[in-house]
């Protein structure tokens, strides 16, 4: 309503001014051209009041809805009114330099696709276009295994076995929720990414889906390997992410206990933006498991830091003196038996999850309900009502939580060992 009043008032004022100029031209050609200049417009009004009076009356009527509309806007959205009067919207928008060098040509679901965000975290490669909670267009590739070094995958339509799973999603203007398509074979994929310090991958990317998906992408790709951002060779503590907070806690614990032998356990998801976080973290310090309360605060200049942190930096590592070698009896070499880590996906089931939920805490799962809906995320436990809770971290700064009744689930899969 306030916008309509403001717009109506401005239109009445504009119509009155145009009518005033027309009256000036009717009086004389010289007066008409002179009326475009404010001092001569005022002079014309004073000299020819009877001719200018109807036009001024119309313009004056426009002031009433304009003032009423601005008053209503100030009552419920003062910041927006301040932004209008600051005239910052007249300044040209300065485009910030892109964090990633992404040069892809092609389309996703028949539309041009220009992702601004790209990452490969926990074996999930995601390319996202749009800054909202739901992406305008998004490509997700779940890789079966990812090493810490280079990442290489080549898939042809006829290949079988365990292959990367490809998912595309898009959000049309008339839709409230995005629409998605998923396939596990029958496509062409070439991925050759090399590590780029400190936490990026860069290389060739080529993807062709079956014709009905109308998706073909090819070019150069650069993406992040974790949720950290860097300024030079230092971590940017201003960036909101779980990895940034974990890095700050890790650095704090190392300095507090004066040791590099600190293994921080996962702290879970955080709902950013935040200015203060109160956590109970678990960490193995010199091999001993400890639980510690940590209060973090985000400051304007220094970013995230632990409250009351006054511990000095760790001294540089000094090599211990070499002791004099002593003769040692040579024992018979017994071949060590190498045990492989247990793959919990082999015997995973819904009944096993309900019997022993702690065993699968914070692992990635995908559940399918009787209605055919699919929910994917990290297992957060079973609530008081017996519902299974999955939490999925979005490519942006948000997350979505799913709460499912066990009897509604027709199929559930564990996606990592």
N, C-alpha and C positions, 0 to 999 in steps of 0.2 A: 504493500500500500504506500509506504513512504517513497519508494522509487517512482511510482506512478505520479504522486503529487509533485515530486521534484521535477520529473520530466515534463509534466503538464505546465508547471510554472515557467520553466525555461522556454517552452514553445510559445506561450503567451507573450513573454518578454521579447522573444525574437520576432514574433509577428508584429508587435507594436513598433519595434525599431524599423522593420522593413516598411511598414505603413508610413512611418515618419519620413523616411527617405523618399518614398513616392510622393508625399505631400510637398516635400522640398522641391522636387523636380517639377511638380505642377505649378509651384510659385515662380520658378525661374531656373534656367539651366545652370547658372552659376551657383545658385543656392543648392541645387541638387548635388553637384560635385563637391561643394564645400561641406555638405552634411555628413560626408564620410569621415571628416576629421572632428573629433569630440569638441574642441573649442568652438568651431563654427556651427556645430549642431546645437550647442547651448545658445549661441547667438541667434540662430534661426528661431529657436523656441521663444526667446524673449521678444524678438522683433515681430514674429508672426504667431502669436499665442493662439488665436482663434483657429488657425489652420492646423497647428501642431497638437491642440488639446485632445482630440479623439484618439490619436495614436498614442499619446502619453497615458491616457486613461486605460487603454488596452494593456500597455506594458505594465502599468501599476497593478492591474488585476492579477498579473502573473506573479507578483511578489508574494501575494497571500499564500497560495498553495506551495510556493517554493520554501517559505519560512516554516510553514507547518510540516512539510516533509522533512526538512533538515532537523527540526526539533524532535520528530519521531525517531529519526535515524540516530540522533545523539543519545536518546533515552535507552536504546537497546543494543547499539553497536557503535560506541564512541570511537573505537580504534579505526573502523572503516571511514567514519567521518573525518578523522584526523588525517588518514591517508589521502582522502580526496582533496583536502585543503592544502596538504603539503606539496602537491603537484609533482610528487615523485613519479607518478604514472606517465608524466610527459617525457621523462628521461628515457633514452634508448636502453633497452635491456642488454646488459653485458653478459655474454655467454661465458660461463666458466670453462676452463680447459678440461677436456675429457680425461678421466682417470685411466681409461683403457683404450688402447689402439685396436678398435674393432672395425675391420673392413670386410663386410659381407655383402654379397649380391644375391638376390633371389627373392623368394616369397614364402610366407607361412599362411596356409589356408587361403591361398589365392590373393593375399594382400602383401604389400611391401613390408619388410621386417627389418627394423633398425634397432637392435638392442643397445641399451645404455648400461646395463649391469650384466656381468658375467662372472661366474665363480665355479670352482670345483672343490666341494667340501664333502668329506665322508663318502666319496665315490659318486656323488651326484653332481653332474654338470648342468648348469642352468643358465639360459640366456633370457633376459627379461627386458621387455619394452614397456615403459610407463613407470611413474613414480607412486601410483596409488596402491592401496592395500591389495587389490586385484589387478594384475598386470593387463595391459591392453592385449599383448600377445606374449607368449612364453613358450620356450622349448626346454624340456628337461630330458636328460639322458642319464639313466642309472647304469653305471658301469659295474660289471661283476667284481672286478678287482683293480685297484689303483696302487702303483708303487710310489715311493717317495721321490723318484727321479723322473725321467721322461715318461710321457703317457702316449702310447701308440695302440690304435685299434684300426683294423680293416675288416669290414663286414660286407658280404655280398648277398644278394637276395636268396640264393640257394643254400646259404650256410645253415647248419643245424647246431644243436648243442646249447650251451649257456651263452647267450648273447646279450649285449646291452639292451635295455628297455627304453624305448623312445616315447615321449608323451608331448603332445602339442596342445595348447589351450589358447583361447581368444575370448575377448569380451566385446560384443557389439554395443553400439550406443543404446539400443532399445532393450538390452539385457541387464538384469540385476546381478546375475552370477555368471562366471565364465563357463564356456563349453569346452570339453576336452576330448581328445582321442588318444588311444594308447595302442602300441604294437610292439611285439618282441622279435619279429623276423620279417623277411620279405622286403628289406630296404637296403640301401647302399650307404656305408659310412666309412669315411677316411679321417682319422684323427692322429695328428703327429705334433705333439706339444712338447717343447723343451723348457726346462726351468729357467726362469729369469729372476735373479736376486732382487729383493729379498724374499718375496712371497708370490711370485707370478709364474704363469705358464704362457707361452706364446708359440704359435706355429700354424700349420695348415688345418683347415676344417672343410669337410665336404660331406653333405648329407642330401640324399634323394629318397623321398618316400614314395610309395605307390601312387599312381595318378589320381585316385579318388581323394587323396589328402591334399593335393595342390601345394606341396611343400618341397622346395629345392633351395638349398643354401650352399654357398661356396665362397671361400676367400681366406683371409688371415684373421686369426682370433687371438685375443689376449684376455686372460682372466686371472682372478685371485684364487689362491689356494687355501686361504683361511679368512677369518674376519678381522684381521689386522690391517691397518693402514700406516704408511710410513711417511715421515718428513725427513728426507735425506736417509741417514742410516739409523734413525731413531723411531721408535713406535709413536704414532700420533695418539696421544691419550685423550684427545678431544672426540675421537670417533666412538660412537655408541655401538658396541657389540659385546657379545659374551667373551670373545677371544681377547678384546682389549682389557676387560675387567679381570680375566684370568691372568693375563700378563702382569697387570699391576699387583695382584695378590701374590703371584709367584716371586716377583722382584722384592716385595715387602718381606715375605717369609725368609728368603735367602739372606737378606740383610739383618733381619731380626734375630735369626738363629746362627748367623755367621757361618753358613755352609751352603755349598752348591747342591748337596744331596737332598733336594726338596722335590717331591712328586705330588703335584696338586691333583686331587680327584675332580671329576667334572662337577661344576657348580650348578648345572641346570640352565633353563631358559630364563631370560629377563624381559620384561615388557617395557621396552624403550619407547619414548624418551623418559629418562629419570634424572634426578639430581642427587639422589641419596639412595644407597642400597645397604641393607643390614643383612648379613649372611652368617651362617654357621658352616664353615668350610672344613673339609677333611683333607689331610695331607700326610704323606709319609715323610718324616723328617729324620734323616740318618737311619732309615729303615724302620722307624717307630711310627705307627699310625696315631695321629692326634686330631682332635676336633677343636677348632678355634673360632671364636666370634670375631667377625671382621665388619667394620663400618667404613663404607666407601662414600666419598663425596666428589661431585664434579664441580670444579671451579672454572671461572671464565678463562683464565690464562693458562693454568697448569693442567686442566683436564681432570681425569679420574685419578684419585689418590686415596690412600688409607688415612683415616682421621688419626691425628696425633702421631704421625710417622716422623720420627726424629732419628732413625737409625742411620749410621754412616754407610757409605758404599763399601762393598766387599773389597779387601785388598787384592791386588793382582796375585795370581797363583804363583807360588814359589816352589820350585822342585825340592823335595826333601834330600838331605845328604845321602850319598850312596854308602851303605854299610859295607864293611869288608866281607868279602865272600867267604863262606865257610863250607867245608866239604859236607855234602849231603848224600845220604845213602840213596842209591838209585832203586826205586821200586818198580815192580813189573807194571807195565802199561796195560791197563784194563780198558777195553773199548767201552766208551760211555754210551749208554742207551739213550737215544734221542726220542723224546715223546712229542707227538704232534698235539697241538691244542685241540680241545674237543669242539666239534662243530655242533652247536645247539640247534641248528636247523634240522638235523637229521630226524630226531624224534620229537620235534615240536608239535604241540596240539593245544586245542583250547582247554581241555581238561587239565593238561600239565601246567598251563599258564595259571589257571585258577587255583591249583593245588600249591604251586610254589611261585608266586608272582615276583618275589625278591630276586630270583635267579635271572629274570629277564628285564629288570628295571633299566630304563633309559636306552633300550635297544629299539631299532627301527622295525616296525611291523606294518602290515597292510591287512585290513579287515573288510570283508564283503558282507552286506546285510541281505535279508530276505527280499527287500525291495530292489536289489541290484545296485545300491549305492556303495561306493568305495571310500574308505577313510584310511589315510596313511599318516604315520607320525611315530614319535618315540614314546614307548610305553612309560606312563607316569604312575602306574599302580592301579589299585582297585579301591573306589571310594566307599563310603559307609553304606550306600545303597546297592553295592555289589556291581556297579558299572565299571567297565573297562575304559580307562582314560588314555587317549593318545593325543600328543601335542606335536604339531607340525610347525617348524620354523619357516616363515615365508622368505622370499629372496630379498625382500625389503627389510624394514625394521620391525615388522609385526610377526604375530604367530596366531595360529588357529588351534582350538582344542576340540576334540571329539569325545563324547561320552556315550558308550554303547552298552546295551543290555546283552549279556552272554547268550540268551535265548534268541535274540535277533540275528546273531552272527551265523552265517552259513559256511564261511571259509575264513581262516586267518593264517597269515604267512609271516614267518620271521625272515627279515631281509638281510641280516648280517649274522656272522658266526657267534 
